[in-house]
């Protein structure tokens, strides 16, 4: 037997041990980072029962009952599988998955001299921006939609010429790269570019054209605006501002608007505590009433959005501090 064959095994070199430890730390760090990116705290949602012939059914709500409620959730919007909720009393926009998974938040920077922001409405812009109405700052801002952005860029609509900026913005909607803003100061609806430039006044505030709008929706070149004071939904051509009439049925206190099933329109009636689904002309197709659909009564519904990928409607309820979710389908 040779000397090499009888020699004892060599021990692990210190350098090899350090490399192994460094690799382990790297792996643990990567796993931790991935876990931080995984949405948390989702809730179980119910679908239609197999024997059900209903067109609307309660799916669930978030945050869960054993979690803290949202601080006055008002506006809501959806892009792909992400919900954006204006948590007004917290001065931020919360991000959630479609089952209520916590995906972080975006702080709305206060206007100079203001103690805090008060986001009341939100819309998505392009693939990576959101547009937020800040009532406390009496302005509309475009923000980076990434909650992890270290220094999110802030674009203020009309900042280049304050005479064209909205003075009392109350609602916002986006179609393509054009941002529509309802301005309560002169009861008008103005249009801005994605970089904040004033484009035109779409609907002037004179006579019957004007409306104090608590909600806006733009779809297929048509602009819908809830006239909260008059209890109606007014309809305009989004390009010319020409009046296309009003919905045939009155509302008690119409607020948020959303695109609905089959190209319809969802209208939140805060006073009646319901959400109506209408066709494009305003003809009623269905109603979400909470208890009548197997869920809790809506306390103070404010805004609504429709997620086609899940065929569900998401409603902000300011009274309960939650987003209430309903399944909706066409009549069988």
Backbone torsions as a table, in degrees:
resi	resn	phi	psi	omega
1	UNK	NA	133.6	-177.2
2	UNK	-77.1	166.4	178.7
3	UNK	-64.7	-36.5	-179.7
4	UNK	-65.1	-33.1	-177.7
5	UNK	-74.2	-25.7	-179.1
6	UNK	-93.5	-5.9	-178.3
7	UNK	-70.2	138.8	179.5
8	UNK	-66.7	150.1	178.0
9	UNK	-58.2	143.4	179.7
10	UNK	-76.5	147.7	177.5
11	UNK	-74.8	167.7	179.6
12	UNK	-73.4	129.1	179.8
13	UNK	-67.6	145.1	177.6
14	UNK	-56.4	-38.3	-179.1
15	UNK	-64.0	-41.4	178.4
16	UNK	-62.8	-38.9	179.3
17	UNK	-64.6	-41.2	179.6
18	UNK	-64.8	-40.2	179.0
19	UNK	-64.1	-41.3	179.4
20	UNK	-64.3	-41.8	179.0
21	UNK	-65.3	-40.2	178.7
22	UNK	-62.9	-40.9	178.6
23	UNK	-63.5	-39.7	179.1
24	UNK	-64.6	-43.0	178.4
25	UNK	-61.6	-40.2	179.3
26	UNK	-63.0	-44.4	179.6
27	UNK	-62.5	-44.5	179.0
28	UNK	-61.3	-40.1	179.1
29	UNK	-63.8	-41.4	179.5
30	UNK	-64.8	-43.3	178.8
31	UNK	-61.2	-42.8	179.9
32	UNK	-63.6	-41.5	179.7
33	UNK	-64.0	-40.9	178.6
34	UNK	-63.1	-42.1	180.0
35	UNK	-63.4	-35.2	178.7
36	UNK	-67.9	-28.7	-179.4
37	UNK	-83.0	-15.7	-179.4
38	UNK	-75.2	124.3	178.6
39	UNK	-55.2	142.6	-175.6
40	UNK	-118.2	160.7	167.8
41	UNK	65.1	34.1	174.5
42	UNK	-70.4	160.7	-179.9
43	UNK	-114.5	156.3	175.5
44	UNK	-78.3	130.9	-179.1
45	UNK	-112.6	139.5	179.3
46	UNK	-91.2	147.9	173.2
47	UNK	-105.2	-170.3	174.0
48	UNK	-68.6	139.8	174.2
49	UNK	-70.0	157.9	-174.2
50	UNK	-60.3	-35.6	-176.4
51	UNK	-91.1	-3.4	-175.1
52	UNK	-72.0	139.6	172.7
53	UNK	-114.3	8.3	-179.4
54	UNK	-67.6	153.8	176.5
55	UNK	-94.4	-16.6	179.3
56	UNK	-135.3	136.2	174.4
57	UNK	-147.1	149.8	179.9
58	UNK	-71.3	131.5	-179.9
59	UNK	-104.3	-34.7	-177.8
60	UNK	152.3	-169.2	178.4
61	UNK	-155.3	161.6	174.9
62	UNK	-146.9	157.0	-5.0
63	UNK	-59.4	160.3	179.6
64	UNK	-61.8	160.1	-175.4
65	UNK	-60.3	-27.1	-179.9
66	UNK	-89.8	8.6	177.7
67	UNK	-114.5	160.0	-179.0
68	UNK	-63.2	139.5	177.9
69	UNK	-72.6	159.4	174.5
70	UNK	-72.4	152.1	-177.1
71	UNK	-91.1	90.0	177.4
72	UNK	58.8	65.6	177.1
73	UNK	-70.7	128.3	-178.3
74	UNK	-118.7	-88.2	-176.9
75	UNK	-71.6	153.5	177.8
76	UNK	-148.7	144.3	176.6
77	UNK	-146.6	161.8	179.7
78	UNK	-133.0	143.5	170.9
79	UNK	-139.7	118.6	-176.6
80	UNK	55.6	-116.8	-177.1
81	UNK	-108.4	22.3	-179.3
82	UNK	-120.7	131.3	175.1
83	UNK	-101.1	139.8	176.7
84	UNK	-116.7	120.9	-175.5
85	UNK	-120.7	124.2	176.9
86	UNK	-77.0	103.1	178.3
87	UNK	-90.8	88.0	-163.7
88	UNK	-61.5	-48.3	-175.7
89	UNK	-70.5	-12.6	176.9
90	UNK	-98.6	-5.2	178.6
91	UNK	66.3	34.2	-175.9
92	UNK	-150.0	168.2	172.7
93	UNK	-111.0	123.3	179.4
94	UNK	-92.1	145.0	177.5
95	UNK	-111.9	133.9	-179.8
96	UNK	-137.1	153.2	167.9
97	UNK	-77.3	175.4	-176.0
98	UNK	-72.8	-8.9	171.3
99	UNK	-107.9	16.7	178.5
100	UNK	83.7	15.7	178.2
101	UNK	-64.7	132.3	-179.2
102	UNK	-72.2	118.0	-178.4
103	UNK	-117.4	16.7	176.2
104	UNK	104.6	-169.1	-177.4
105	UNK	-150.2	159.5	177.4
106	UNK	-122.1	115.9	177.8
107	UNK	-74.1	131.2	177.1
108	UNK	-87.6	116.6	-177.0
109	UNK	-65.7	132.0	179.7
110	UNK	-67.8	152.6	173.2
111	UNK	-67.0	149.7	178.7
112	UNK	-53.0	125.9	179.8
113	UNK	93.6	-13.4	178.6
114	UNK	-91.2	144.9	-179.6
115	UNK	-72.6	-34.4	-179.4
116	UNK	-158.4	167.9	174.4
117	UNK	-93.5	161.0	178.4
118	UNK	-137.3	82.0	-179.0
119	UNK	-71.0	126.0	-177.8
120	UNK	-116.7	-20.7	178.6
121	UNK	-145.4	153.2	-177.4
122	UNK	-146.7	144.0	175.2
123	UNK	-140.7	155.7	177.8
124	UNK	-92.2	148.4	-179.2
125	UNK	-133.8	117.2	-179.8
126	UNK	61.9	-150.7	-176.0
127	UNK	-93.7	-15.1	-170.7
128	UNK	-145.7	21.6	179.8
129	UNK	-131.5	155.8	169.6
130	UNK	-128.2	154.4	177.5
131	UNK	-116.2	130.1	-172.4
132	UNK	-128.2	132.5	171.2
133	UNK	-85.9	121.3	177.8
134	UNK	-107.6	99.1	-177.8
135	UNK	-65.7	-36.5	-179.2
136	UNK	-64.2	-37.7	-180.0
137	UNK	-92.2	-2.5	-177.9
138	UNK	48.5	54.0	-178.6
139	UNK	-154.3	168.9	175.3
140	UNK	-123.1	130.5	-176.4
141	UNK	-123.7	149.0	173.4
142	UNK	-104.9	126.9	-175.3
143	UNK	-125.2	155.5	171.0
144	UNK	-65.2	132.9	-177.3
145	UNK	-82.8	0.3	-179.5
146	UNK	-88.8	114.0	-178.7
147	UNK	-67.3	-14.2	-179.5
148	UNK	-92.7	-0.3	-179.3
149	UNK	-64.4	129.6	-176.9
150	UNK	-72.1	-43.0	-179.3
151	UNK	-131.9	77.1	-176.4
152	UNK	-63.1	134.5	178.1
153	UNK	-70.2	141.4	-179.8
154	UNK	-120.6	120.5	174.8
155	UNK	-110.3	126.8	178.8
156	UNK	-102.0	123.5	-178.9
157	UNK	-62.7	131.1	178.0
158	UNK	75.4	12.0	-176.2
159	UNK	-64.9	-28.9	-178.6
160	UNK	-68.5	-25.6	178.8
161	UNK	-147.7	98.3	-172.9
162	UNK	-60.8	-20.3	178.3
163	UNK	-66.9	-21.0	-179.4
164	UNK	-102.9	-2.2	179.6
165	UNK	-75.2	148.2	175.4
166	UNK	-64.2	136.2	-176.1
167	UNK	-92.4	-36.4	177.3
168	UNK	-138.0	70.3	-177.0
169	UNK	-65.6	139.7	-178.4
170	UNK	-125.8	-18.6	-179.4
171	UNK	-160.2	157.4	-178.1
172	UNK	-142.8	147.6	175.1
173	UNK	-147.7	156.2	-177.4
174	UNK	-131.3	136.4	169.1
175	UNK	-132.7	116.7	-175.7
176	UNK	64.6	-121.7	179.0
177	UNK	-106.2	12.3	-178.6
178	UNK	-105.9	131.4	-179.8
179	UNK	-104.8	125.3	178.0
180	UNK	-104.6	132.9	-177.0
181	UNK	-129.1	129.0	172.1
182	UNK	-85.0	126.6	-177.1
183	UNK	-114.7	110.7	-177.9
184	UNK	-71.8	-14.0	-178.3
185	UNK	-65.9	-41.7	179.2
186	UNK	-124.4	15.7	178.8
187	UNK	53.5	43.4	-179.3
188	UNK	-116.2	171.2	171.0
189	UNK	-125.0	121.2	-175.4
190	UNK	-111.8	156.5	179.2
191	UNK	-117.6	140.4	-179.5
192	UNK	-134.1	155.6	175.4
193	UNK	-82.0	169.4	-178.2
194	UNK	-64.9	-22.4	177.8
195	UNK	-94.5	12.4	171.8
196	UNK	94.2	0.6	-178.3
197	UNK	-77.0	139.1	175.1
198	UNK	-69.8	131.4	179.0
199	UNK	-103.9	-51.7	-177.7
200	UNK	-172.1	164.5	169.3
201	UNK	-93.7	112.9	-174.7
202	UNK	-76.4	-48.6	179.9
203	UNK	-123.2	118.0	179.1
204	UNK	-77.8	161.4	-174.9
205	UNK	-92.4	16.8	-177.2
206	UNK	-90.9	139.8	173.0
207	UNK	59.1	-143.7	-175.7
208	UNK	-71.6	-13.8	179.1
209	UNK	-67.5	-33.0	-174.7
210	UNK	-78.4	151.1	178.3
211	UNK	-157.7	140.4	171.3
212	UNK	-80.9	108.4	-169.7
213	UNK	-97.3	122.0	173.8
214	UNK	-92.1	-5.4	179.2
215	UNK	-161.5	145.7	178.0
216	UNK	-129.3	150.1	173.3
217	UNK	-148.2	133.6	174.3
218	UNK	-121.5	125.4	-179.2
219	UNK	-150.3	125.6	176.4
220	UNK	60.6	35.4	179.0
221	UNK	78.3	6.6	179.2
222	UNK	-112.6	136.3	-178.5
223	UNK	-109.3	121.5	178.1
224	UNK	-108.3	137.6	-179.3
225	UNK	-138.7	128.0	174.5
226	UNK	-79.4	127.0	174.5
227	UNK	-97.3	91.9	-172.4
228	UNK	-63.6	-35.0	-178.6
229	UNK	-70.5	-37.5	-176.7
230	UNK	-94.6	-4.6	178.3
231	UNK	65.7	45.6	-177.9
232	UNK	-145.1	167.9	169.8
233	UNK	-115.1	118.4	179.8
234	UNK	-95.6	148.4	-175.5
235	UNK	-125.7	135.4	-177.3
236	UNK	-137.4	158.4	168.8
237	UNK	-75.0	124.9	-173.9
238	UNK	-68.7	-21.3	-179.6
239	UNK	-88.5	-46.7	-174.3
240	UNK	-99.3	-20.5	-175.5
241	UNK	81.3	3.1	-179.4
242	UNK	-64.1	138.3	-179.3
243	UNK	-69.6	135.2	175.4
244	UNK	-114.0	18.3	177.0
245	UNK	96.6	-163.3	179.2
246	UNK	-132.8	162.6	175.3
247	UNK	-63.9	145.0	-174.7
248	UNK	-67.7	-30.4	-177.9
249	UNK	-95.9	141.2	176.6
250	UNK	-78.9	163.7	176.2
251	UNK	-127.1	155.6	178.2
252	UNK	-77.0	-52.5	178.3
253	UNK	-149.9	79.8	-179.2
254	UNK	-70.9	136.7	179.9
255	UNK	-127.3	-101.7	-173.4
256	UNK	-71.1	154.0	177.1
257	UNK	-127.3	151.6	176.2
258	UNK	-152.4	154.0	172.8
259	UNK	-69.0	141.0	-174.0
260	UNK	-121.9	-173.2	-179.4
261	UNK	-55.7	133.2	175.1
262	UNK	63.7	28.6	-179.8
263	UNK	79.8	13.2	178.6
264	UNK	-80.5	-172.6	-177.8
265	UNK	-124.4	130.9	175.8
266	UNK	-98.1	128.8	-178.3
267	UNK	-123.7	122.2	176.7
268	UNK	-86.6	126.4	172.8
269	UNK	-110.2	101.6	-173.9
270	UNK	-65.7	-40.0	-178.0
271	UNK	-69.7	-43.2	179.3
272	UNK	-77.8	-13.1	178.5
273	UNK	60.3	45.0	178.4
274	UNK	-139.3	166.9	169.9
275	UNK	-125.1	126.0	179.4
276	UNK	-100.5	139.5	168.7
277	UNK	-102.3	124.7	178.7
278	UNK	-123.5	167.0	169.2
279	UNK	-82.3	-175.8	-174.7
280	UNK	-64.7	-23.4	179.9
281	UNK	-88.8	-4.7	179.7
282	UNK	97.3	2.0	178.5
283	UNK	-71.2	129.0	-176.1
284	UNK	-66.5	131.3	177.4
285	UNK	-111.7	-35.9	-176.8
286	UNK	-161.9	165.1	-179.8
287	UNK	-138.3	135.7	172.1
288	UNK	-101.6	117.3	-174.8
289	UNK	-117.9	4.5	177.7
290	UNK	81.5	-93.5	-177.1
291	UNK	-60.8	-38.0	179.7
292	UNK	-66.6	-16.5	-179.1
293	UNK	-108.6	18.8	175.4
294	UNK	85.6	12.1	-179.4
295	UNK	-124.3	-171.2	177.5
296	UNK	-74.9	157.7	175.4
297	UNK	-66.5	140.5	175.3
298	UNK	-74.6	125.4	-176.7
299	UNK	-80.9	-52.1	179.3
300	UNK	-151.6	74.6	-179.3
301	UNK	-66.1	139.6	-176.3
302	UNK	-123.4	-38.8	-177.6
303	UNK	-149.2	166.5	-173.7
304	UNK	-149.3	147.8	172.3
305	UNK	-144.1	152.7	-177.1
306	UNK	-113.3	128.0	177.8
307	UNK	-105.2	102.3	-177.3
308	UNK	-59.3	-32.9	-175.9
309	UNK	-65.3	-26.0	179.4
310	UNK	-112.5	-5.0	-175.7
311	UNK	54.1	43.7	-179.4
312	UNK	-129.8	152.4	178.0
313	UNK	-108.7	135.2	-178.3
314	UNK	-116.2	123.3	-174.3
315	UNK	-121.5	129.2	173.9
316	UNK	-81.8	130.7	178.4
317	UNK	-117.2	104.3	-175.3
318	UNK	-66.3	-29.1	-177.6
319	UNK	-71.6	-45.3	-179.0
320	UNK	-85.4	-15.9	-178.0
321	UNK	71.2	32.6	-177.1
322	UNK	-138.2	163.9	171.4
323	UNK	-100.1	121.6	-176.4
324	UNK	-102.1	135.4	-169.6
325	UNK	-119.6	135.0	177.2
326	UNK	-129.9	142.3	169.5
327	UNK	-79.1	143.4	176.2
328	UNK	-143.4	136.4	178.3
329	UNK	-143.2	163.6	178.1
330	UNK	-70.8	152.8	178.4
331	UNK	-56.7	139.2	-179.0
332	UNK	-81.6	NA	NA
